[in-house]
Amino acid sequence: MVSSSAAVVRPVKARRLPWTAVPFLAILAGLVLMAIFAPLVSPVDPNAQNLLARLKAPGFSSRGIVYYLGTDELGRDVLSRIIYGARVSLLVAFASVALSGVFGSTLGMIAAFYRGWVETVLMRLVDIVLSVPAILLAIITVAVLGPSLTNVVIVLALTRWPRYARVAYGQTLSIANMPYVRLSRFMGAGWFRLLSRHILPNIAGGLIVVATLEFGLMVLFEAGLSFLGLGVQPPTSSWGAMLSTGRNYVGTAWWIATFPGVALFLLVLAINLIGDHMRDRLDPRSR
């Protein structure tokens, strides 16, 4: 008979999204929608030059066009370039996270599933890549391949896959010897079916958390490479390139660098807050 004084054990619930994060969630949603519908919400062509309106302060109006965030050194609308720059940042981050996540997770699961020399080779490769600073490896690789949107995505994916491999490897080790996995293997299930149907669904939560936190980092990496001239090339708009140009006009045209910097700050902060919440929801150890 159970004593009435016994403590009642209740499951721990993941905390809800804090109210302070709601505005940043709205900002993230707004930036995503702005990037998707950039041609519709952009006031003017982001590459349209007007040398008569160069370095004009926010609110300047000319020929019926209002430059809400001012113009740059070539008379281009800063607001329009920020809107199209959001599209570049989100596209690069999403593509690089998807590629690195798929590649790294696959190698991590294979290493933990097969063990032996396969495990040794793959995990030593992970250690080698992790031993080199990611931004340094990205700069060297882009310098060799050449700056372009496609190369930036490939480089970022190649530099960040080891983190997914580590997570997938550790979680697969704890699942590969479970009774239902061993029974499926005994019944003749192939390695692809075992990994995709029995192991991947059970480790997907941790991988989603890593992908969410990596997303903001990819945005910063893309901006850093573009700032150094190794990312997206002109005339394509990029927040990093706008910051690089704006640093030469900080004293006379502060808005060229300030507004892209604020947009970059808000996007990364919003992504990180959502990533922290996803970790609380999907990672039981953080509750």
ABEGO torsion letter per residue (X at the ends): XBBAABBBBBBBBBBBBBAAAAAAAAAAAAAAAAAAAAAAABABBAABBBAAABGBBBGBBBGGBBBAAEBBAAGBBAAAAAAAAAAAAAAAAAAAAAAAAAAAAAAAAAAAAAEEAAAAAAAAAAAAAAABBAAAAAAAAAAAAEBBAAAAAAAAAAAAAAAAAAAAAAAAAAAAABAAAAAAAAAGBBAAAAAAAAAAAAAAAAAAAAAAAAAAAAAAAAAAAAAAGABBBOABBBAAAAAAAAAAAAAABAAAAAAAAAAAAAAAAAAAAAAAAAAAAABAAAX
